[in-house]
Every structure is written in C-alpha cells, then in structure tokens.
Amino acid sequence: MDKLRRVLSGRDDNEELGLTAQVLDASTLSYSTRIKWFAICFASGILCSILGTALLFLPKGLQLFAVFYTLGNIAALASTCFLMGPLKQLKRMFEPNRLIATCVMLLCLVLTLCSVFWWQKKPLAIIFCILQFLAMTTDYCLQCRVDFFHSSVILYWIRLTSCSSVEW
C-alpha cells in the first residue's frame, strides 16, 4: 500500500533503495502466506507418499510408488523452505553435522528414480526408498538433537547464574 501511495503522489523512493533491497522487498511473503504454503506443500507431500503406497499393489506399481514417494519427499523439503526461506534451508541442510544425511538423502532421491526408469532394478528402488526415509529421519533427528542440546545448555546456564548464591 505504501508503494501505491508513493507512486500516486509522485514520490517513487525505489531509486534510493539498492537492488538487493528492492528484490527482498518484492519477494518477501507474509507470515500467513508462508504458513498456508507450508501446509499445502506438506499435505501434498503426505498425500503423494500415501498415494504411492496405495499404488504399490497395482501392475507397474513399484514404479509409481518410487515416483510418488520421491515427489512426496521433495514436497516435504519444499514445505520447510516456506517456513524458513530457501537460503536458510540450504545453509542448515549443509551444516557439517547434517552434511552426510543431506547428501545421502539427495543422492537417494536421484538414485531411486534412476533405478526404476533407467536401470529397471525394482529391488534397488525399494532399497533407495528406505534409504530416503532413513536419511530424512536422521536429518530431522540431528536437527532436533542440536536444538535440544542448545536449549539444554542455555537452560542450565540460566539456572546456574540465577542460583549463584547456592553452593554446588
């Protein structure tokens, strides 16, 4: 609304802003929009995974399962990009303590599709789907463990400093 007022009044201050500020101003999403798109991507990821599992028992079902399961995992990754932003998501994914799980997960996403469509090895596709699951679970657990560790240390420090008169 402020932009519209500036343009209508003849005061276009965009020339004073740098290119980076203009791009960030144009690409920021509101909190409610981020939450809505997170929910949409996350729900579509779950739906794709469930649909892939349901299609597993059809003829050519393993190929459909591998595709839908991989698309579900990609949608789940995209959903978290809406919460924290894509750059922060990538930075956190490639932190040293999460690097191996991230590389294994991304590699398994590609290898699952290669094993189904290119190599025609169905048991290998199942193994890669299991590895996708394990890598994403490990990645999530590593993040929770790090956050828990940091909050535990901070809580311990607060208790230690607030009870400084108590002898240990």
Buried (B, 14 or more C-beta within 10 A) or exposed (E): EEEEEEEEEEEEEEEEEEEEEEEEEEEEEEEEEBEEBBEBBBEBBBBBBEBBBEBBEEEEBBBBBBBBBBBBBBBBBBBBBBBBBEEEBEEBBEEEEBEEBBEBBBBBBEBBBBBBEEEEEBEBBBBBBEBBBBBBEBBBEBBEEBEEEEEEEEEEEEEEEEEEEEEE
